[in-house]
Amino acid sequence: MELNRKTWLFVGAAVIAGLGAIWWFGLRDTAAPPAAVQTAAPASTDAPGHITISDDQIAKLGIRFDSAVAAGELPLASLPAIIALPPNARVAVAATIPGVVTQTYVVEGETVRQGQRLAEIASREVLTMGADLARAQSRLDYAAANAARLGQLSRDGVIAGARADEANASLREAQVDTDESARLLSVANASGSRGSYTLTAPIAGRITTASLQTGSSVDGTSAPYVIDAASRYEIIAQLPERLVGSVTPGMQVRLPGGVGGTVTSVGTTIDPATRSASLKAKVSAAPGVVAGKALTIILLAKAPDGAVQVPASALTTLDGAEVVFVRGPGGVTTRKVGVGGKADGSAVILSGVRAGESVVTTGTSELKSLALEK
């Protein structure tokens, strides 16, 4: 009997201990959630176009952002063009008096300033012109002295006044002859005493033709030097028919390298073969601006209010529409955009993005894949 009592006491204690253990572990389960629950990432948002992505994932995928900025210009079109010289920007320097070249000062391709010496030419005609000037000057001196003497005699009543008038007329003729001889030498930039004249640059620019050599002769009918003004050029382009009427003088153009120009004229006649009209613009001298060079220019218009500029790499297509990925809380958002034009690695967006917002410029293909999986 005593044994049975001990057995039952032992069994009861074991049962009680087991129930206590069950209660203890059950209490721990309800008091503290598993560590995995405590550190779980927030659930993805279900907002349309939103892609939940952490900063660590952004760094691992190499995603980079750039800010949208307000756009001042809107690219209208890219036009084939050629650089030319304005009609008044090319000057020929003529050797109008026959002679022999005694010295040259410049070579082809050299840049010269206005008035700079180009060549020295000895000429027999210049010697003759110098002699004519000397004779005219002598006659002028004699006529002046004679007019003064006869004028005094006429005032004293010694001779008739007609003789004094005749002397004054001869003086005026001698003055005209002297002035004309001096003018001819001056125009030719010649020295009668040396018997030579100097060719000088009438404008500043670059020498594109230089055909004189020391010892060669000139016949008075050639233009041995041609100078192109180096400060201004003209752009001649073909404007598509669809833009004729909407493009006006004063609008801006941009050349490769960022060189800017201004539209000066727009043709109103459509070429039936090319379905385009001529467009001309002026541009200042700059590196890469060379007469005769073919290039593509960008025609620009004023951007509408609210338009922004972003790198062209920010644009991609999704479901047939152009989109950008805009950074937001917890990731990025897909935005459909209205594109106004692209040029020089940039795009102008008319709608869908505001100035100051950050758009993805690198890593759009990875985000596009994530967007298609949603």
C-alpha positions in Angstrom: 0.0 0.0 0.0 2.9 2.3 0.9 4.5 1.5 -2.5 1.4 2.4 -4.4 1.2 5.7 -2.6 4.7 6.6 -3.6 4.1 5.6 -7.2 1.1 7.8 -7.5 3.0 10.7 -6.0 5.8 10.3 -8.5 3.4 10.1 -11.4 1.5 13.2 -10.2 4.7 15.2 -9.9 5.8 14.3 -13.4 2.4 15.3 -14.8 2.5 18.6 -13.0 6.1 19.2 -14.3 5.1 18.4 -17.8 2.1 20.8 -17.7 4.4 23.5 -16.3 6.8 23.1 -19.1 4.0 23.3 -21.7 2.7 26.4 -20.1 6.2 28.0 -20.0 7.1 27.4 -23.6 3.7 28.5 -24.8 4.0 31.8 -22.9 7.4 32.4 -24.6 5.9 31.9 -28.0 3.2 34.5 -27.5 5.5 37.0 -25.8 8.2 37.3 -28.4 7.9 36.8 -32.2 10.6 35.0 -34.1 13.6 37.1 -35.1 12.8 36.6 -38.8 9.5 38.4 -38.3 11.1 41.3 -36.5 13.7 42.0 -39.4 11.4 41.4 -42.4 11.5 44.1 -45.1 8.3 46.2 -45.5 5.9 44.8 -48.1 6.0 46.2 -51.7 3.5 48.9 -52.5 0.8 48.2 -55.0 0.8 51.7 -56.5 0.6 51.6 -60.3 4.0 51.9 -61.9 5.9 51.8 -58.6 8.9 49.5 -58.3 10.0 48.8 -54.8 13.8 48.7 -54.6 16.2 49.4 -51.8 19.3 51.6 -51.8 21.5 48.5 -51.6 19.8 47.1 -54.7 20.2 50.4 -56.5 23.9 50.4 -55.8 24.3 46.7 -56.8 22.5 47.3 -60.1 24.6 50.4 -60.9 21.5 52.6 -61.1 22.3 56.3 -61.4 20.1 59.4 -61.3 20.2 62.9 -62.7 18.0 65.9 -62.0 15.5 67.2 -64.6 16.2 70.9 -65.3 14.0 73.6 -66.8 14.4 73.6 -70.6 14.9 76.9 -72.5 15.2 75.5 -76.0 13.3 72.9 -77.9 15.0 71.0 -80.8 12.8 71.2 -83.8 14.8 69.2 -86.4 18.3 68.2 -87.5 19.1 69.7 -90.9 21.9 68.8 -93.4 23.9 72.0 -94.0 27.2 73.3 -95.3 29.4 76.2 -94.1 30.0 79.0 -96.5 31.3 82.5 -96.5 28.9 85.5 -96.7 29.0 87.3 -100.0 31.0 90.2 -98.5 33.5 88.0 -96.6 35.8 87.1 -99.5 38.0 89.8 -101.0 40.5 89.6 -103.9 43.6 91.7 -103.7 44.4 92.9 -107.3 47.9 93.9 -108.6 46.6 96.6 -110.9 50.0 97.9 -112.1 52.4 95.7 -114.1 55.7 95.0 -112.4 58.0 92.5 -110.9 57.6 91.0 -107.4 60.6 92.0 -105.3 59.4 90.6 -101.9 56.6 88.6 -100.4 55.5 88.7 -96.8 52.8 86.1 -96.3 52.0 82.6 -97.4 48.7 80.8 -98.2 46.8 79.8 -95.0 48.3 82.6 -92.9 46.0 84.9 -90.9 46.5 88.6 -91.5 45.2 91.8 -90.0 43.8 94.7 -92.0 46.5 96.8 -93.6 49.2 94.2 -93.2 51.7 94.0 -96.1 51.4 91.1 -98.5 54.0 91.8 -101.2 56.3 94.5 -102.7 56.2 95.1 -106.5 58.7 97.1 -108.5 57.1 98.9 -111.5 58.2 101.2 -114.3 54.8 102.7 -114.4 55.1 103.7 -110.8 58.3 105.6 -111.6 56.5 107.3 -114.4 53.7 108.2 -112.0 56.2 109.6 -109.6 57.8 111.7 -112.4 54.3 113.0 -113.4 53.7 114.0 -109.8 57.0 115.8 -109.6 56.3 117.7 -112.8 52.7 118.5 -111.6 54.1 119.8 -108.4 56.6 122.0 -110.2 53.9 123.5 -112.4 51.8 124.1 -109.3 54.6 126.0 -107.6 55.1 128.1 -110.7 51.4 128.7 -111.2 51.0 129.7 -107.5 53.9 132.2 -107.7 52.6 133.6 -111.0 49.1 134.0 -109.7 50.4 135.8 -106.6 52.6 138.2 -108.7 49.9 139.0 -111.3 47.3 139.4 -108.6 49.4 142.0 -106.9 50.0 143.9 -110.2 46.3 143.8 -110.9 45.5 145.3 -107.5 48.1 148.0 -108.1 46.5 148.8 -111.4 49.5 147.9 -113.4 47.8 145.1 -115.4 44.3 144.3 -116.3 42.3 142.1 -114.0 41.7 139.5 -116.7 45.4 138.5 -116.7 45.2 137.8 -112.9 42.0 135.7 -113.4 43.8 133.8 -116.1 46.7 133.1 -113.8 44.3 131.9 -111.0 42.7 129.5 -113.5 46.1 128.0 -114.4 46.8 127.6 -110.7 43.6 125.6 -110.2 44.4 123.4 -113.2 47.9 122.7 -111.8 46.4 121.9 -108.4 44.0 119.4 -109.9 46.8 117.7 -111.9 48.9 117.5 -108.7 46.1 116.1 -106.6 45.3 113.5 -109.2 48.9 112.3 -109.6 49.1 112.0 -105.8 45.8 110.2 -105.5 46.9 107.6 -108.1 50.0 106.8 -106.1 48.1 106.7 -102.8 45.5 104.4 -104.1 48.2 102.0 -105.4 50.0 102.3 -102.1 53.0 103.3 -104.3 56.1 105.3 -103.8 57.2 107.3 -106.9 60.7 107.8 -105.6 61.2 104.1 -105.0 59.4 103.0 -108.2 57.4 100.3 -106.3 54.0 99.7 -104.7 52.9 97.5 -101.8 49.9 95.1 -101.8 48.1 95.2 -98.4 45.3 93.3 -96.8 42.0 95.2 -97.2 40.3 93.1 -94.4 41.4 90.9 -91.6 41.2 87.2 -92.3 42.8 84.1 -93.7 44.7 84.0 -97.0 43.1 81.3 -99.1 45.1 82.1 -102.3 48.6 83.4 -102.6 50.1 83.0 -106.1 53.0 85.4 -106.0 56.6 84.4 -105.8 59.7 86.6 -105.6 60.9 87.4 -109.1 57.6 86.6 -110.8 55.8 89.3 -112.9 52.3 90.7 -112.7 50.5 92.1 -115.7 48.1 94.4 -113.9 45.0 92.2 -114.5 45.4 89.5 -111.9 44.3 89.1 -108.3 47.2 87.1 -106.7 45.7 87.1 -103.2 42.3 86.1 -101.9 41.4 86.7 -98.3 38.5 85.2 -96.4 37.1 87.0 -93.4 37.9 84.8 -90.4 35.3 86.4 -88.1 32.0 85.3 -89.7 30.5 82.5 -91.7 27.2 81.5 -93.2 25.2 78.3 -92.8 23.2 77.1 -95.8 20.7 74.3 -94.9 17.7 72.5 -96.3 14.4 73.1 -94.4 11.8 70.4 -94.6 8.5 71.3 -96.2 6.6 70.7 -92.9 8.6 73.4 -91.2 8.3 76.1 -93.9 6.1 78.9 -92.4 6.9 78.0 -88.8 10.6 78.9 -88.9 11.4 82.6 -88.9 14.6 84.7 -88.9 16.0 85.2 -85.4 15.5 81.6 -84.4 18.6 79.8 -83.1 20.7 76.9 -84.6 23.3 74.8 -83.0 26.4 73.2 -84.6 28.3 70.2 -83.4 30.4 71.2 -80.5 27.9 73.6 -79.1 28.6 76.5 -81.5 25.5 78.7 -81.9 24.1 80.7 -84.8 21.1 82.8 -85.8 18.7 82.2 -88.7 18.9 85.1 -91.1 16.6 84.1 -93.9 14.1 81.3 -94.8 13.1 80.5 -98.4 9.5 80.4 -99.4 9.9 78.3 -102.5 9.8 74.5 -102.2 12.2 72.5 -104.3 10.1 69.8 -106.0 13.0 67.3 -105.9 13.9 67.6 -102.2 10.6 69.0 -100.9 12.5 71.5 -98.9 13.3 75.2 -98.8 16.7 76.9 -98.2 17.6 78.3 -94.8 20.5 80.6 -94.0 22.0 81.4 -90.7 25.0 83.4 -89.5 27.7 82.0 -87.2 30.8 83.5 -85.7 34.3 81.9 -86.2 35.0 79.0 -83.9 37.1 75.8 -83.8 35.8 73.4 -86.5 33.9 76.2 -88.4 35.6 75.9 -91.8 34.2 77.1 -95.2 33.0 74.2 -97.4 32.5 71.8 -94.5 29.3 69.6 -94.5 27.6 69.0 -91.2 24.3 68.6 -89.4 22.8 71.5 -87.5 20.0 71.5 -85.0 17.1 74.0 -85.4 15.9 75.3 -82.0 12.7 77.0 -80.8 11.7 78.4 -77.5 10.6 75.6 -75.1 7.1 75.9 -73.7 6.5 76.6 -70.0 7.0 73.5 -67.8 9.3 71.7 -70.3 12.3 70.0 -68.7 15.6 68.7 -70.1 17.0 65.3 -69.1 19.8 63.1 -70.5 18.5 61.1 -73.5 19.6 57.9 -71.7 16.8 58.4 -69.3 14.2 57.6 -71.9 13.1 54.1 -72.7 10.0 52.4 -74.1 7.5 50.3 -72.2 4.4 48.8 -73.7 4.9 51.0 -76.8 5.1 54.2 -74.8 8.1 56.4 -73.9 8.7 56.4 -70.2 11.3 57.5 -67.6 11.9 56.1 -64.1 11.5 58.8 -61.4 13.0 58.3 -58.0 10.5 58.2 -55.1 10.1 56.9 -51.5 11.0 53.2 -51.4 12.1 52.9 -55.0 11.2 54.4 -58.4 8.0 55.1 -60.4 7.4 54.6 -64.1 6.2 57.7 -65.8 4.8 58.1 -69.3 6.2 61.3 -70.9 5.7 63.5 -73.8 8.9 64.1 -75.6 9.4 67.4 -77.5 12.8 66.6 -79.1 16.2 65.1 -78.7 19.6 66.6 -79.5 23.3 66.4 -78.4 22.6 63.6 -75.9 19.7 65.4 -74.2 15.9 65.2 -74.5 13.2 67.8 -73.8 10.2 66.5 -72.0 6.9 68.4 -72.3 4.9 66.4 -69.8 5.3 63.7 -67.2 8.3 65.1 -65.3 8.8 68.3 -63.2 12.0 70.3 -62.8 14.0 69.1 -59.8 12.8 65.4 -59.9 15.5 62.7 -60.2 15.3 60.4 -63.1 17.2 57.2 -63.8 19.9 57.7 -66.4 21.9 54.4 -66.0 20.3 51.1 -65.3 17.0 51.6 -67.2 17.1 48.2 -68.8 17.2 46.5 -65.3 14.3 48.6 -64.1 12.4 47.9 -67.3 12.8 44.1 -66.7 11.4 44.6 -63.1 8.5 46.7 -64.5 7.6 43.9 -67.0 7.5 41.3 -64.2 4.9 43.2 -62.2 
